[in-house]
Every structure is written in C-alpha cells, then in structure tokens.
Amino acid sequence: MKFIVSSAVLLKNLQAISGVLSSSSALPILENFLFELENSTLRVTASDLETTMTVSIPLSLAENGGSVAVPSKILLETLKTLPDIPITFNCDTHNHYVIELMTGEGKYKLSGQPGDNYPRPPEMEEVTSITVDSGLLAQAISKTVFATGNDELRPVMSGVFCELTPDDFTFVATDAHKLVRYRRTDARADDSVSFIFPKKPLNQLKSLFATEDAPVKLDYNNTNASFTFKNFHLVCRLIDGKYPNYEAVIPRDNPKKLLINRVTFLNAIRRVSIFANQSTHQIRVTINGQELQLEAEDIDYASEARERLACSFEGEDIEIGFNSRFLVEMLNNIDSAEISLEMSEPNRAGILLPVSKENDHEQILMLVMPVMLA
C-alpha cells in the first residue's frame, strides 16, 4: 500500500474528521484513523461507534491498494510540524503493518493495525433522502446546539430535536433552563418526520458546513442518519426517546416588552456578572419606566455591581432574576442589532427575540427561565 499526498491536504482533511475520535473508548483501535486505498482515492475514516465520519482524498500517485489503521495522535502531531510538502506513505500490509512516512529529508516509522479490525458503520436500510443547503444547516446547528443539556438521565435533551414538515424545518434544543427554537420556512420535506440528533456529530458538521455553501444529502431512517457533503460522509446513531413538548413551555401572553440594543445589553451583563456569585451567576434585572438596571452581588466576597441602561419598555415595572451565563450565550447567538425581551411575571420564563432579521424565512425564539431572587 503506497501513495503520495500533500502534507497540508492530508492534515486539513484529517483535522476535519478528528473530532469524532474518542480517547476514552473501550476499543483501542478507535484511537486510529482507518486508511483505505482503492485505485487513486484514499478514504480516511474516524469513528467512536456512535458516529463515523469519512473523507475521500483524490491522489495523483498511488499503487497497491489496501487498508490499515493508523495511530491518529502521532500522525496529526507530525503533520502539524511539516510545511506543505509531498509525503510518501508506504505500508507493508504483509509485515506487521509497519508504516513509513518519507518527506524527502525525513523518514518516520510507526506501527499500524489491520484495517479489517476497524469497526464498520451500520448499513442503513429503508432510508428517506432529502437535499438541504449547507448554509441553512450550519445556521440551524449554530443557533441551537449551545442550548443542549448534559444530563445523562435525560439523553433526549442532550441532542437537537429536528422536525421536518411539508411547510418548514424546525430545530429545537433545551436543557430545561433555556430553550431555543429555530425555524426555516424555505426548507421542506415531503412528509412530516422528527428525530433527535446527538450533539457531537452536529458540532463536527457545524464547522464543516460553514466552510463552503453546497448541497447536503441527508438520509435517515428510524435509528440512523447520514450526511453527505462534498467529499465528506458522516453517519450517526439518532437518540432514541420522546422529546418534551417544547411548545407547551413557551408562554404566549407576555405583556411586558423590553426593547434594547443587543451589544449594549450584552456588554453590560458581562461586566456586572463579574461581580455575581460564581456558582449561581445570578443577576437582578429591574425595569422602571424607560430605565433598566442590572445588579449583581457576591456576599461571600463583599463584591457588587450596578449599572443603568436606557431602554424602551411597555407594560408594568418588573424585577426579575436571570442566570447571566444563559443570557450571554443567547445574546451571542442573535444577529439582530436590537433585541426584544418579553416577560409576564418574575416567576415565568422570558422570551428573547431578534427585532430585525436578514432572512425573512428565518424565525428564532429563545426562552430563558428566571431564577428566584433572595
């Protein structure tokens, strides 16, 4: 098994799939990349059993096809130190899978494993296929994946709920403290279907889709989903379970409406939260007329902060507490220059909405639960 490839091209493609690898896997071979050479194409695979990602790299010079599992860590570290030069990759699949890398002046030797021992992704049967724009998916993932939870007892909330209908696509994420609903009316499916994507593969895809606008082929069935994008292919197991009724927790009647510049509000929260209790991150939001006041204190360290901001407000005055980290995360993921914060009572969720949007087909709603003020 022998081929020549650019070190920069190989590194770029390996880094794009390396996030799938798991260093804590029960199968040591999953700490390796699977290299498969067929004709003049090199296929490199990374897997953690739940998610498998493959990239195809065209080669100008290759001979003697075959497969070998290559240690990922040492290979990546070596490639990072090299300039953009041709690398000759040579593996004797009949002699203990010894791998040689030659770079003109350098020669490096490492030990591989038989490629046949590498786990294979599941064969997907009875799939439904749709094609979606990569920019749309990148935006949908970026706007929702940050709001997913980490509770192992509620695995459905550790992923992003995706609902496809003949009218729109809806992506939802929540950790019970915050919720994001992202909807696109310019994407549709033939039939209504819903599933829950795990967080890990979505984070892999988010950075990949952001690089270039191109169509993505999405295949799915009851247990798995696959994404094909340019020369990349990802297969992941869907999260099994029933997603919570997210529409039921979104308050409909919110007579108190705050309108404020997003960046001004965000920076003020960041400053004030420095002085908040570092375990609760609690800040107090008080609105009187057209003035908003942010307060935070940490009794243990005798520190406190208070800042006033001008705003536009409709409704009765209100005093409400929020976790500042949740507000910062949400405001960072809204693109609008101004935002609207809709509220009803101090013990009911607040709704964050962008005031303006660049895309008329995009609808985004963010919900944040209040915290009890002492």
Salt bridges, closest charged atoms under 4 A:
GLU36 OE1 - ARG43 NH1 2.79
GLU36 OE2 - ARG120 NH1 2.90
ASP48 OD2 - LYS200 NZ 2.83
GLU50 OE1 - ARG237 NE 3.82
GLU100 OE2 - LYS107 NZ 3.81
GLU100 OE2 - LYS109 NZ 3.80
ASP151 OD2 - ARG154 NE 3.39
ASP175 OD2 - LYS178 NZ 2.74
ASP186 OD2 - ARG184 NH2 2.96
GLU212 OE1 - LYS230 NZ 2.71
ASP219 OD2 - LYS217 NZ 2.92
GLU247 OE1 - ARG181 NH1 3.30
GLU247 OE2 - ARG183 NH2 3.56
GLU247 OE1 - ARG252 NH2 2.79
GLU291 OE1 - ARG308 NE 3.13
GLU295 OE1 - ARG306 NE 3.28
GLU307 OE2 - ARG271 NH2 2.57
GLU319 OE1 - ARG284 NH1 3.14
GLU329 OE1 - LYS178 NZ 3.46
ASP335 OD2 - LYS143 NZ 3.03
GLU362 OE2 - ARG184 NH1 3.92
